[in-house]
Amino acid sequence: MNWSSSPPLILDFDGSVRKLSDDETRIDLKSRQEEIRFGCSWSAFKRFEQESPLPPDPGCLFLGSGDYHHLSLMPIKKLAASQGPLEVVVCDNHPDNMRYPFGVHCGSWVSRATALPGVGHVHVIGITSSDVAWPHAWENYWLPLISGRLTYWCVGQKAAWLNLLRRGQSCRSFETADELMDSFCVEAGRFRRVYLSIDKDVFGPETVKTNWDQGVWDKRHLEALIMALSGRLAGADVTGEVSAYEYRGWFKRFLIRLDGLEMPDPRKLEIWQAEQRKINLEILALLKKAGH
């Protein structure tokens, strides 16, 4: 069976992913939310990976909130080992390549993805976050950029500090999302096998609401991307659902305050999750069309 025809697999940490199909597979992981959400030690991540192995053909994987984006490492690792060399395309408003000395978290995982055997290159596309700008240059992991294994594709942001490292080509900057997508679709023409990771904070808030600060894409940008990758997709995951969680531990409570994470108004949560479901169904339809 083609991977895109497999039922969606939902790693249900936070109850945020509404029902997508009658044949979906949903794994209840709410008891692991405190441990895994936002970030965890590397030993905890590897333990979770061993205890919660993915099936050989997980189909499209739904991870819940963008707080779980680091779990994209699991399917990428599996597919890179079996189908590499693999290009990884990450749609995200943030680089997810920021320094995190306590293990791995949703904003640091890309650096580890670039080091996986079988991963040829990682492209993070749709960035409008100031995480790549001068004041935050030291917070980015430099090695993946210097080694040429990672490229930032930005709208309205420039990582000019990369010029000092003689790696200015590791950041491609555009004035509009349309210009970015036109250029990236040309670049994607050379890819052979691709893993696609979609964090919906890449969309503008008028398209769908997420917990994190958001980018400027609308649905047509994602559609253009998926169609450009048609026939070469090895797998995909989706994050960026809206959910609220109160951490029991003080450390994560402290970290999310530093990151300015927005907790949704409970009165709006129901509406926003319903809107998220509509987007998820549209993404599934696009992936099914492009995956064959």
Secondary structure, DSSP 4 states (H G I P E B T S, - for coil): --GGGSPPEEEESSS-S----TT-EEEE-GGGHHHHSSEE-HHHHHHHHHHSPPPS---EEEEEEGGGGGGGHHHHHHHHHHH-SEEEEEE-SS---B--TTSEETTTHHHHHHTSTTEEEEEEEEE-SGGGSGGGGGGB--HHHHTTSEEEEEES---GGGGTTT-GGGEEEESSHHHHHHHHHHHHTT-SSEEEEEEGGGB-TTT---SS----B-HHHHHHHHHHTTT-EEEEEEEEE------SSHHHHHHHHHHTPPPPPHHHHHHHHHHHHHHHHHHHHHHHHH--
